[in-house]
């Protein structure tokens, strides 16, 4: 495995890959390890806490037939 280290900005959840890394060729799959300052982590946690939680869900099951044998096959 080939390793490259770089610093990048993250905007709206998108990592901006530097041009010199883009020039490495046609890379289709990569593994990322993200390290960030402690302050950035605190802000991310606060943002998560503000998310609204789902309280109920309704599913239309009209026309659904449960097949016990098929369920056990999985």
Secondary structure as UniProt FT lines:
FT   STRAND          10..11
FT   TURN            12..13
FT   STRAND          14..15
FT   HELIX           19..22
FT   TURN            23..24
FT   HELIX           38..49
FT   TURN            62..63
FT   HELIX           68..73
//
